[in-house]
Amino acid sequence: MYSGGNASSLPLVGGKAEPTIKQLSKPGRRASRFPKLDVPEVEISNSALTSIKPTLPEVSEHDLVMHYSRLAHRNFAVDLGFYPLGSCTMKYNPRFADFVASLPTFANSHPSTPSKFTQGNLSILFELEHYLTEITGMDCATFQPPAGASGELTGLLIIKKYLQENNLQHKNQIIVPDSAHGTNPASAKMAGFEVVEVSTDLRGMVNIEDLKDKVNENTAGLMLTNPNTGGLFEENIVQISKVIHDEGGLVYYDGANLNAIVGVCRPGDMGFDIVHSNLHKTFATPHGGGGPGSGPVAVKNFLREYLPGPIVIKKDDIYEWYEPASSIGRMHGYHGNFLVALRALVYMKLLGKEGLDELGSYAVLNARYLSSIVSKVIPLAYDEPCMHEFVASVKNLKKSHKIKAYDVGKALLDRGFHSPTIYFPLIVEEALMFEPTETQTVDTLDDLAATLEIIIQELQETESSFEEYPKNLPVGRPNELIPAKHLTVNWGDFELLEITE
Ligand SMILES: Cc1ncc(COP(=O)(O)O)c(C=O)c1O
């Protein structure tokens, strides 16, 4: 088994624990020097000056490189090991897309440059918009939102403006399934809507009868991801869209799970009016802590003029920026995260139509294979064929052996695998959500299932305490609540507190 991401083998520095960059600092050391001034010196006004010197670390270039390289190797990464984080689509990102995005012609182009000098860049967004709308079955798109959650807010503000312009302000409720990602109700609330929850039936799908009960003249719309967060395809999706449309509401597609259906079916054909895609999941940029993302929002033609601008149009073979007439306004500076969009286009061209058509099918095949072998060790939450991800539950193991989803995740990390998503969706007790993606080989999937079996067996046979895991990583079980509640990221103020349950 490959044990990527295991930091225990890293040498300590001089036999001691890794120093911080501040501890490495020695007065006078430099990683770089400013070039000699080759323009006339200008006095800076006193009001712009401060008498407090910044306390920046002073280190040599090599110390700097070694320090951050050592830290980087302690991180788990898509390039180091299997990262089956459900709902996050942590798949391998082809180097070629990164190579193109790092070409100086793209990386150094400034967004304020007049469009007549950046026709190539505009053509990239224009072409990507065409591919994305083709894949999702929509008509036009904006690249402003920098993430899925921002795409959700964009979509909901579009719904709001559309309703206002059509004198339908009384429509103030957004229906969200109880299985939804937390960003869905949060975005609806941020956009000023009331959130109405619809339940999930025993098979893991939207409860149609409950939906019909919840829909009324105040329904502004529904947010849904399909496949849903249980990894199941909402087989009643056409009926669901119709229930909302019949009451004059709009249907929003949370594109977090688009990877499952690329090349197979399209949200636009299922009745969705607005779709966000997470380019940073489905199309070549890592999701999560991996840097900026992109959550372009695509709509049907009747919503085009509400999109945040600028969007690219083509007139007489010239590309131009266009501000939609009733735009909700900007969601991001300039044109969104252009280099993430560029990677997505390169990825699509690299795979071609044939590759894109196979993408979703292979993602589903891998998930079905993995679910069939994992289910021998941990029961699945739903007895339905999964799409690109599936949810297992250790609720029985918790009862019999006090073993929690959290413990399994930590034990996997110790053995070189990233944890699956845990405790999501909220409606599944002790949930472990696995998403293998299409980029894993069958050997890696077998390795993961075999490792899970070892972990569970070890616990049952030896009754060893799972709370000891991870044993070999630089960080064990930090308190995840404190940093979220008290955001203090300055060195000196931050304490790594162990969990005290
Ligand atoms: C189902 C679902 N919806 C929305 C989001 C939010 O996407 P983002 O993290 O790009 O804001 C996620 C993120 O993983 C998700 O899984």
The ligand as a Gaussian input file, in Angstrom:
#p B3LYP/6-31G(d) Opt

LIG

0 1
 C      -23.318000      19.781000      -2.350000
 C      -22.451000      21.006000      -2.222000
 N      -22.984000      22.221000      -2.460000
 C      -22.253000      23.348000      -2.384000
 C      -20.908000      23.322000      -2.043000
 C      -20.157000      24.614000      -1.944000
 O      -19.155000      24.705000      -2.916000
 P      -17.849000      25.597000      -2.679000
 O      -17.009000      24.861000      -1.662000
 O      -17.201000      25.688000      -4.010000
 O      -18.288000      26.929000      -2.154000
 C      -20.299000      22.086000      -1.773000
 C      -18.882000      22.008000      -1.405000
 O      -18.269000      20.997000      -1.271000
 C      -21.078000      20.899000      -1.871000
 O      -20.551000      19.702000      -1.657000

